[in-house]
Structure formats: structure tokens, C-alpha cells
Amino acid sequence: MELAIANIQGMTAIAVGLILGMGALGTAIGFGLLGGRFLEGAARQPEMVPMLQVKMFIVAGLLDAVTMIGVGLALFFTFANPFMGALSV
């Protein structure tokens, strides 16, 4: 029984690490592409910079929101592990 608990906790720690790591990697790639495309658009049409900047910040907020959902899910698995409940039955 103790081995099963340790196994579940270990696998949960690995899953949480993957959730946070992949979320950070995806956000970093997304921000890189977003910033690059913004600079390309600003260089091509400087008069459109204010409109492009507003849209860039909206997309950046949505990009961060997806990562924060992943952080919330990782915290849920860390502190209220639903897989431990199946063990006590």
C-alpha cells in the first residue's frame, strides 16, 4: 500500500513538472512569434502601430491565460490529488 502511494505521488510530480514545463515552453514560443510578427507589421506599416499594439496585448493576455490554467491544474494535482482517493476504496 505504501508503495502504491509513493508511486502515485511520484507520477503526479512528474505530470506536474511536464504540465508546467510544456506550458512555459509553449508560452515562450508563442511570445517569440507574437513579438516577431508585431515588429514585422510595425516595420511594414508604421502608421498601424497603435492598432497592432492593442491587438498584440490582447493576444498576449490570452496566451498567458492558457498558461495560468495549466498552473491551476498543476496546483490541483499537487495539493488535492484525485488519484489518491481511488486508493482508499
C-alpha positions as CSV (number, residue, x, y, z in Angstrom):
1,M,0.0,0.0,0.0
2,E,2.8,2.4,0.8
3,L,4.5,1.6,-2.5
4,A,1.3,2.5,-4.3
5,I,1.0,5.8,-2.6
6,A,4.6,6.6,-3.3
7,N,4.1,5.6,-7.0
8,I,1.1,7.8,-7.3
9,Q,2.9,10.8,-5.7
10,G,5.9,10.3,-7.9
11,M,4.0,10.0,-11.1
12,T,1.9,13.1,-10.1
13,A,5.1,15.0,-9.5
14,I,6.3,14.1,-13.0
15,A,3.0,15.1,-14.5
16,V,3.0,18.4,-12.7
17,G,6.6,19.1,-14.0
18,L,5.5,18.3,-17.5
19,I,2.4,20.5,-17.3
20,L,4.4,23.5,-16.0
21,G,7.4,22.9,-18.4
22,M,5.3,22.5,-21.5
23,G,3.2,25.5,-20.6
24,A,6.3,27.6,-20.1
25,L,7.8,26.3,-23.4
26,G,4.6,27.0,-25.3
27,T,4.2,30.5,-23.9
28,A,7.8,31.3,-24.7
29,I,7.4,30.2,-28.3
30,G,4.1,32.0,-28.6
31,F,5.6,35.2,-27.3
32,G,8.5,34.9,-29.6
33,L,6.3,34.5,-32.6
34,L,3.9,37.2,-31.5
35,G,6.7,39.8,-30.9
36,G,8.4,39.0,-34.2
37,R,5.2,39.3,-36.2
38,F,4.4,42.6,-34.4
39,L,7.8,44.0,-35.2
40,E,7.4,42.9,-38.9
41,G,4.0,44.5,-39.1
42,A,5.2,47.7,-37.4
43,A,8.2,47.9,-39.8
44,R,5.9,47.4,-42.9
45,Q,3.2,49.9,-41.8
46,P,4.4,52.3,-39.1
47,E,1.0,54.1,-39.1
48,M,-0.7,50.9,-37.9
49,V,1.5,50.5,-34.7
50,P,-1.2,51.7,-32.2
51,M,-3.8,49.3,-33.5
52,L,-1.3,46.4,-33.8
53,Q,0.0,47.1,-30.3
54,V,-3.5,46.8,-28.8
55,K,-4.2,43.5,-30.6
56,M,-0.8,42.2,-29.6
57,F,-1.5,42.9,-25.9
58,I,-4.9,41.2,-26.2
59,V,-3.4,38.1,-27.7
60,A,-0.6,38.2,-25.1
61,G,-3.2,38.2,-22.3
62,L,-4.9,35.2,-23.8
63,L,-1.6,33.4,-24.2
64,D,-0.9,34.0,-20.5
65,A,-4.4,32.9,-19.6
66,V,-3.8,29.5,-21.1
67,T,-0.6,29.1,-19.1
68,M,-2.3,30.1,-15.9
69,I,-5.0,27.5,-16.4
70,G,-2.2,24.9,-16.7
71,V,-0.7,26.3,-13.4
72,G,-4.0,26.0,-11.7
73,L,-4.4,22.4,-12.9
74,A,-0.9,21.6,-11.7
75,L,-1.6,23.0,-8.3
76,F,-4.8,21.0,-8.1
77,F,-2.9,17.8,-8.8
78,T,-0.2,18.8,-6.3
79,F,-2.4,19.6,-3.3
80,A,-5.8,17.8,-4.0
81,N,-4.7,14.8,-5.8
82,P,-7.8,13.0,-7.1
83,F,-5.9,9.8,-7.8
84,M,-5.2,9.3,-4.1
85,G,-9.0,8.9,-3.4
86,A,-9.2,5.8,-5.6
87,L,-6.6,4.1,-3.4
88,S,-8.6,4.3,-0.1
89,V,-11.6,2.4,-1.6
